[in-house]
C-alpha cells in the first residue's frame, strides 16, 4: 500500500435490509449492502455485502466482502473475502482472495498477483462485457 494513502472507513452508502433497488449504483467510498439490488454496483472504496443481501449485480470495489448472495461478476482491485455464508454465482477477478469454509463459488476465479496480469485481466473482461452489451442489439437487427 502506498505510504501517502489512508483508508477511509467511514460508510458513504448504506442499502438497508428492507431496501430494494433496481438500477446501477456508483459510490465514492465505503458501501454496505444489506438489501436487494438488481443493477451494477461500482464503488471507489470497500464494499461489504451482508448475509441477508441479495444482488443480481456486477460488483466492483477496492476490497469486497461477500456474506450474502451475488449473482454476477466481482472485481476487487485489492482483495475479495467470501464469508462462510457467501454465495457468488459469477466470475471473480482480484489480487487476493480469502474464501471461508462453507462459502460457495460458481464461476471462474482469476487471482492476479502482479500489475501486468491485473491490467490484462481487466482489459479482457471489459472487452467481453462490451461484446455482450451489443449482442442483443445485433441479434434484433440481424436475426
Buried (B, 14 or more C-beta within 10 A) or exposed (E): EEEEEEEEEEBBBBBEEEEEBEEEBEBEBBBBBBBBBBBBBBBBBBBBBBBBBBBBBBBBBBBBBBBBBBBBBBBBBBBBBBBEBBBBBBBBBBBEBEBEEEBEBEBEBBBBEEEEBBEEBBEEBEEEEEEEEEEEEEEEEEE
